[in-house]
Amino acid sequence: MINKSLVKKRFSKSLKTYDDNAFVQKQMAEKLVDFLPKKEFNSILEIGCATGLLTKELKSKISFSEFSANDIVPEAESYIKKIMPTAQFILGDIEEINLDKKYDLIISNACLQWCSNIENTILKLKNSLNEGGILVVSVFGKNNLKELNEIFDFPVKTVDISKLPKDTLVVEETINMFFDSPIDVLRHIKLTGANAIKEMKLTKSILKDFEKKYYEKFAQKNRVQLTYNPIYLVISC
Ligand SMILES: C[S@@+](CC[C@H](N)C(=O)[O-])C[C@H]1O[C@@H](n2cnc3c(N)ncnc32)[C@H](O)[C@@H]1O
C-alpha cells in the first residue's frame, strides 16, 4: 500500500524545486505528447499535474477547448492557473474521487506509480473516456531507480501489463543519469519528491555505508549512475 499522507507531504514540499530537478519527467512529458493523434480535443483531463511540466507541453502543442487538471496536493492549483487561467482544478486522490464527466483525452505523466492499485486506476480512467477517446499514461518499470532499490530496498511500484486491455500500446525505455556523488543522487531524489516512496532515517553511519556501496557498484569514470525506466501506455476507447 502507498502511504498517501507521505506522498502529499513530500510533494507539497518538493513542488518548488521540482522543475529544476525533474529532467527525466520533463523528457517523459515531451515524449508522451508525441503519442497523441494530431487532432483537436474537446475536453482534456490531466492526472497528477504538479507544477505543470506536461500542462505546458499540452498547451503549446495540442489544440483543445476545455482543460481540467487533478492533483492530490492543493498547492498544484496555483501552478496550473498561472499556465492556464481557464483550467478547472480537481483536488483529490485519483483512486478515491468520482469523475463526474467523460473526457476525449485523459493524460498523466509520472504519477500513477503513486497509486495503490495502478491497473484499477487505469481501468477507472479508461471508463471516463468518451467514445473514440484516448488514455495516455507514463509510469515506471521494474528497473526504475534500481541502484537505490539495491542498496536501500527502495521499492519500485510498476504496472502489470497483463491486467491492462489487450490492445494497450506499451513502449518502454531506459534513461541513465550521472551525478558527481551518491549524496547528489539522494539530493536529486528529494528535490523531485520521489523520496515519498519510503520514510528513511538517514543517520551518518547509514549515509557512509550508502556512499561506499554506491561507489563500489555504480561508479562510471568519475561519476555515479542512476537509472530511470519509463513505460508509456496508450489505450483507445
Ligand atoms: C512526479 S510528479 C509528476 C508531475 C507532472 N505530471 C509532470 O509531468 O511533471 C507526481 C504528481 O502526482 C501527484 N499525485 C501522487 N499521487 C496522486 C494521486 N493518488 N492522485 C492525484 N495526484 C497524485 C503528486 O502530488 C505529484 O504532484
The ligand as a Tripos MOL2 file, in Angstrom:
@<TRIPOS>MOLECULE
LIG
   27    29     1     0     0
SMALL
NO_CHARGES

@<TRIPOS>ATOM
      1 C1          6.3470   13.1120  -10.1920 C.3       1 LIG1
      2 S1          5.0580   14.2630  -10.0860 S.3       1 LIG1
      3 C2          4.6330   14.3450  -11.8050 C.3       1 LIG1
      4 C3          4.1960   15.7010  -12.1530 C.3       1 LIG1
      5 C4          3.7270   16.0400  -13.5520 C.3       1 LIG1
      6 N1          2.7380   15.1150  -14.0440 N.3       1 LIG1
      7 C5          4.8530   16.2120  -14.5440 C.2       1 LIG1
      8 O1          4.6180   15.9460  -15.7100 O.co2     1 LIG1
      9 O2          5.9320   16.6300  -14.1660 O.co2     1 LIG1
     10 C6          3.6890   13.3240   -9.4240 C.3       1 LIG1
     11 C7          2.4770   14.1730   -9.0550 C.3       1 LIG1
     12 O3          1.3780   13.2660   -8.8230 O.3       1 LIG1
     13 C8          0.6680   13.6890   -7.6750 C.3       1 LIG1
     14 N2         -0.0230   12.5120   -7.1130 N.ar      1 LIG1
     15 C9          0.5310   11.4670   -6.4500 C.ar      1 LIG1
     16 N3         -0.4080   10.5750   -6.1060 N.ar      1 LIG1
     17 C10        -1.5950   11.0700   -6.5670 C.ar      1 LIG1
     18 C11        -2.9400   10.5860   -6.5100 C.ar      1 LIG1
     19 N4         -3.2420    9.4350   -5.9070 N.pl3     1 LIG1
     20 N5         -3.9160   11.3340   -7.0790 N.ar      1 LIG1
     21 C12        -3.6010   12.5220   -7.6900 C.ar      1 LIG1
     22 N6         -2.3430   13.0220   -7.7630 N.ar      1 LIG1
     23 C13        -1.3500   12.3120   -7.2120 C.ar      1 LIG1
     24 C14         1.7360   14.2840   -6.7610 C.3       1 LIG1
     25 O4          1.1850   15.1640   -5.8030 O.3       1 LIG1
     26 C15         2.6550   14.9710   -7.7560 C.3       1 LIG1
     27 O5          2.2650   16.2950   -7.9480 O.3       1 LIG1
@<TRIPOS>BOND
     1     1     2 1
     2     2     3 1
     3     2    10 1
     4     3     4 1
     5     4     5 1
     6     5     6 1
     7     5     7 1
     8     7     8 2
     9     7     9 1
    10    10    11 1
    11    11    12 1
    12    11    26 1
    13    12    13 1
    14    13    14 1
    15    13    24 1
    16    14    15 ar
    17    14    23 ar
    18    15    16 ar
    19    16    17 ar
    20    17    18 ar
    21    17    23 ar
    22    18    19 1
    23    18    20 ar
    24    20    21 ar
    25    21    22 ar
    26    22    23 ar
    27    24    25 1
    28    24    26 1
    29    26    27 1
@<TRIPOS>SUBSTRUCTURE
     1 LIG1         1 GROUP 0 **** ****
